[in-house]
């Protein structure tokens, strides 16, 4: 492949990825808030599921489900509050699990753009999970904070249960799916491989993170969990860089399987 052709192809794919993630992000943030509001409506705590607060569809800031959790807490309806808070996270988890399953199946291996769409759909949904666990595991507000408050849970419980599940998901995403993504979508382009790797971990761990809050030192667990994304970014970038021995071996193995060779 000519060098300039590869550069043009990588730039074009980068723009496609940005458009894909903006589109999925805008759609999913609306779905996320509507799941909150619809659950609250069905439990009798909202007059309409349409009464959400609309925010910025690109930065994903300013959105709110419009649910009065404080009213439920004051009325002793903490369980309802916890159910309303956690439902969108269960939705995102289902999308991630089903998406990874499809990406690891034979269904999409010869469908480049469908593989592309499912991969980035998984990334956008996984970002929501990472943003809450472990990053906001000890927050007193937000979905995890409301769930802990509503059920009277110690934040360490969800942290110790949720964080290993996030790490397991990351193993499957970058240890199993990424080599397939490289083969199916990037093809021979090393630059497109870098676009896939760098943008995916940026979106997962930095896009919704706060650099200001990390740099503003605070000796508590909430500040420490903010560091998770930045540490994960560096570790995954180093471990999964294109051309590394294990990535190359996994790509060759997958290519052999696609061509009908022995597994």
Secondary structure as GFF3:
##gff-version 3
##sequence-region A 1 263
A	DSSP	alpha_helix	3	42	.	.	.	ID=ss1
A	DSSP	alpha_helix	69	74	.	.	.	ID=ss2
A	DSSP	alpha_helix	78	104	.	.	.	ID=ss3
A	DSSP	alpha_helix	112	132	.	.	.	ID=ss4
A	DSSP	alpha_helix	142	151	.	.	.	ID=ss5
A	DSSP	alpha_helix	155	170	.	.	.	ID=ss6
A	DSSP	pi_helix	171	177	.	.	.	ID=ss7
A	DSSP	alpha_helix	178	181	.	.	.	ID=ss8
A	DSSP	pi_helix	182	186	.	.	.	ID=ss9
A	DSSP	alpha_helix	190	205	.	.	.	ID=ss10
A	DSSP	alpha_helix	211	215	.	.	.	ID=ss11
A	DSSP	alpha_helix	221	239	.	.	.	ID=ss12
A	DSSP	alpha_helix	245	258	.	.	.	ID=ss13
###
